[in-house]
Amino acid sequence: MNDTAITTTSGNLRGQFTQVILAMLASTVGFWAWMIISPIQAFYSEEMQLSEGQISLMLAAPVLVGALGRIITGSLTDRFGGRKMFTAILLISIPAVLLVAVAGSIGSFVLLFIAGTYLGVAGTIFAIGIPFSSAWYEPKRRGFATGVFGMGMIGTAVSAFVTPRLLRTIGYFETHLLVAGIMLVMAVIVWFFMRESPEWVPNREPFLPKVMGTLKLAITWEMSFLYGIVFGGFVAFSTFLPKYLVTIYPDDVEPVGAGTRTALFAVAAVVARPIGGVLADIFGPKIISLISLAGIVTLAYVVGQQPAEGILTGVTFIAMASAMGLGMGAVFAWIGPSTPKEKVGAVSGIVAAAGGLGGYFPPLVMGATYHPESNSYSLGLWLLVLVGAFALVVAGMLKGARSK
């Protein structure tokens, strides 16, 4: 094993929960910024007269960069640590939020697309917290640690619920200015109060050899595929759900209400994620992953039937979010004990990137497969059913978590 790996077994881990919570809060702010375009897409659509294709492109750009960038961010975290990386990503992303504000103010779709692409940097923040949180806990509790950190994706819910209301209350540009200010405050808090685990030692292996070595591990590809379904599905629905609800149920759901429902969807996934991690610690991540995928397949089929708006649709989307959350917690609980310690950040980055990529394509597919005559996205949802069913078979064939 690399001598720069995290190999110590002693050390003062006092304050471990506080550190993981701090990482979770930093991630929450990063996710809010990353998803700031989606909840107010109706504003852009009306002000700029955007087509379905332009809307899908606008929503997908931050997701793609946020996905691919996690490979770099995860590897850099192995070297520089969570404190420096959380601070850097928050600060680097502030100009992106302000550029989005300018683009919307002048009504430039080209500038909005460029700004949204840059905004994807904020989405890379997730890859920092997995190795940071894992280093603070012993292997048998890393499902819990990464599950708690993973609750930072509640920033998606915060964005969906708060952003449209801020837009109505204080104005478009002022909303983005406020978010940028919150990011700056969070970066300062991280810099002064976050600390690395005593068990963490920097891995100074060069970036490319480390990534290439990581790609040779079977666990990297196995977990990337599974996470591409569970987290990718979550990102896709969190991004596209406001558009979906307003389009399919135009007489029953207005933009602010769609944002509220999207927020509830995200909250359900957030709550389920640490539960998935804890259950994976107890019963094994494979079993929880199978339960998650079975739920996703079943519920995607129900959504595809386009039931009448009401209690059934609400319960279905909440249950789907919960299934995705369980799977997210289980996948990263699977990574910890199955990955060489010095490669946890690199593997986490690639897996997180796969999850982001899993969320990049569905909005494009949904836009491309929309049938205006029948007002239906059923073809896109059927594709999710088929992919989820295939993932269920693949997960069933994998070995359980294995210690390295």
Secondary structure, 3 states (H helix, E strand, C coil): CCCCCCCCCCCCCCCHHHHHHHHHHHHHHHHHHHCCCHHHHHHHHHHHCCCHHHHHHHHHHHHHHHHHHHHHHHHHHHHHCHHHHHHHHHHHHHHHHHHHHHHHHHCCHHHHHHHHHHHHHHHCCHHHHHHHHHHCCCHHHHHHHHHHHHHHHHHHHHHHHHHHHHHHHCCHHHHHHHHHHHHHHHHHHHHHHCCCCCCCCCCCCCHHHHHHHHHCCHHHHHHHHHHHHHHHHHHHHHHHHHHHHHHHCCCCCCHHHHHHHHHHHHHHHHHHHHHHHHHHHHHCHHHHHHHHHHHHHHHHHHHHCCCCCCHHHHHHHHHHHHHHHHHHHHHHHHHHHHCCHHHHHHHHHHHHHHHHHHHHHHHHHHHHHCECCCCECHHHHHHHHHHHHHHHHHHHHCCCCCCC
